Each structure stands twice: as structure tokens, then as C-alpha cells.
Amino acid sequence: MTIRRISTATAQASTAALQLDYLSSDHLASRSPSWWQNVLGVVGFEKLPNLGGARVPVTASMTPSLGMADSLCEVWRIAGPSIRLSNGATRRSQVHYRYCEDLLFGSITIDERLLESESALHGGAADGVIDAGALLRATEIAYHEIFGVLRETEHRYLIRVWNYLPEINREAGGDERYRHFNSARQLAFRNSGRATVGTVPAASALGSPPGSPISIYFLAARQPPKMIENPRQTSAYHYPPKFGRHSPIFSRACLLSESTGTNLFVSGTSSIVGHETIHHGDVAAQTRETIANIDALLDEANRLVGSARYSLDGLKFKVYVRQPSDLGAIERVLADSLRSEAPVVYLQADVCREDLLVEIEATGESDDQGTDARRQVGL
């Protein structure tokens, strides 16, 4: 693995302004080579976007879009004085990544079907057991390789992780696939000497269609973020055993310390109070409860920074809808809660609990930093 190392002894507070935008692939195709020099990575939704010869990490969540052009992409960029980006070069890792001194974007996809074939050749176990074993192994491999990259580049701190796995709610090997994923994720964290409570990244886990690969992408930093929990909810890593032998590993939100640009990351958030799902079968009520939970996280973020820097008006949203027929009801609720020009992307995906009909994640800039950050990236 070839890494351009930067001494941590000279690392300063972050000078890179992180920026998230949702742009069409046509818009991306028209950008100049100099514009691409500041791009950390690009995420397509239903499929990989065709970016021509752009040398940046490209991945896809495999989640179909709803109510918008299929070509929309999630683009992570940085800007700042004398910012230089480097691509990771490795023959041993499946992680594709790009980084500067402060920040790193990476992605990995693993096709479980290849691991299932290997398991079938060497075992002869029941199909469900093979399926569960392949998921466990794929998750362990993915996180082992992610942690390996972070050790090499010295971007130790995971900020935000997006996990997409096919058929997240289906039973395999006697348990739900999401619960198998949580077990493997926890094992990978422990094996890498990482905390499994408290100082864990913001994250989400959504279901993708059958036959999709496991797709994970992430942001990491050299400086630790500030983790945020929701006083209305039990921390996910303290869920009781009825939700699985191993709890999910994520914080409800986190703040990228002393950064400009996009620096607030709200994990996938749903209609959960305490540790229980509420408003069963009522998608409108679940959406309102989800916004109430995001509001509570914004209050906690403002308490941490000591001022009212964050509000719903400053967020960009990604909304996961279990049933496409519910889209209209969700849009009506959000129209009452959000400003009309709020950036909102709607995607079809299964949520980690079968009784949850909608999940919303968000990113944001603090009010006193957003204008400067947008000016730096030329928007």
C-alpha cells in the first residue's frame, strides 16, 4: 500500500471545508478537470454513475430514486487554502479512497454471492446458514479493510458510515440479516481495538434489492468528532437483547470538530422513542416523530457548541421510503416542517426494522460557517 504520509505532529485544526451536493451526472460530465481536483468521492443511487475518466472513488448505494431524475449523484468535495488531494494506491485492499491531510472518503463493495459459492463448495450447510455465513464474512472483510486503510493513512476517526446490504430484513440462518450484520460489525470493531460504545461514528444501515452487493462508504478524519446522543432515545449501542445478540454500533449524530463547511452528520433517524418503534402502520405520524427526533439532535448539537448554530433550515436530507406508495404522505409532512427549497433526496429502501416505514438522515453546516464554506467551493 502506497501512502503519502503526513506527520501528525504538525497536524493543525481542520482547514478543509467539506461540502455535500446532490448533482446530476450530466452536470458532473460538464465539469472541468480543475473542478474534479477537489472532489473526494461520488455516490450514485440506483447504479454506478458514468463519470468518464474522473479519477475519484465512485460507488452506489443500489437504492432506487423516487420522484427525481435517476441520474442524481451525491458528491463530496473539499476546499480550503492549499488543499491537496491524493488517491490511495493499493493492490491488497478493496477499498477505494481519496484524502487530504484532514479528511478521507472511501468506499468498498463486496458481492456476497461469491462468498456463498465458496461456502457451498466447502460445507454443504443449509442455504440459510450459508447465506448468513457469507454476510458475516463479507461484513468482517469490509470493516477489516476499512480499518486497515485508516491505520495506514492515519485518519483514525470514523465520522460517518453508510451501510447498504441486500434484503436487510430477510431471515437467514435463524435470524434477521440486519442482526447478523450487527454481530459481524461489532466483532470487526473489537478485533481492531475500537470502541463499541460512546465514541462510535454516526451511521445508517439500509436494505438494497436482492442480488446487490454489500456497499459501504464512509468519511474519516485525523481529529476526533464530537458524538451526539438523543435524550428522547436509548443509545443504539445500549439496545436490549430483544433487538439482537449484538447491538448496532453508531452514534445518533456527530460534529466534525473545529471544521468549516459540512460538519454535522445526523445518522439514519426513525420513529423510535426510547428503544421502541411508535406509530405502527402510520407513515405520516412516523415522519413527524422522525423530525421531532432530528430536532432533539439539533438541540443537543447547539448545546455542545454553546450557541444556536444548527437548525432544520440548514440541513440537507436523504429520505428512505419503504413503500413507494407512501411517498406522497411523507412529502406532505415534510412540506409542513421544512423550508420549500430544502434539499431533499427520496430513495426506496427497506429500513432496519420491519415496522419502520421511513428513515431520514441529514447533514448540515453551522449558520456562521455556511456562507464562507460555500464561497470557498465556488457555489
Sequence and secondary structure as in RCSB ss.txt:
>XXXX:A:sequence
MTIRRISTATAQASTAALQLDYLSSDHLASRSPSWWQNVLGVVGFEKLPNLGGARVPVTASMTPSLGMADSLCEV
WRIAGPSIRLSNGATRRSQVHYRYCEDLLFGSITIDERLLESESALHGGAADGVIDAGALLRATEIAYHEIFGVL
RETEHRYLIRVWNYLPEINREAGGDERYRHFNSARQLAFRNSGRATVGTVPAASALGSPPGSPISIYFLAARQPP
KMIENPRQTSAYHYPPKFGRHSPIFSRACLLSESTGTNLFVSGTSSIVGHETIHHGDVAAQTRETIANIDALLDE
ANRLVGSARYSLDGLKFKVYVRQPSDLGAIERVLADSLRSEAPVVYLQADVCREDLLVEIEATGESDDQGTDARR
QVGL
>XXXX:A:secstr
 B     GGG  S   EEEEEEEEHHHHHT  HHHHTTEEEEEESSS    TT  S EEE    B SS TTEEEE
EEEE TT   EE B SS   EEEE SSEEEEEEEE HHHHHHHHHHH    HHHHHHHHHHHHHHHHHHHHHHHH
HHHT  EEEEEEEEEETTT EETTEEHHHHHHHHHHHHHHHTT  SSSS  EEEEEEE TT  EEEEEEEESS  
EEE  TTB  GGG  GGG SS    BSEEE TT EES EEEEEE SEEBTEE STT HHHHHHHHHHHHHHHHHH
HHHHHTS    GGGEEEEEEESSGGGHHHHHHHHHHHS TT  EEEEE B SSTT  EEEEEEE  TTTHHHHHH
HTT 
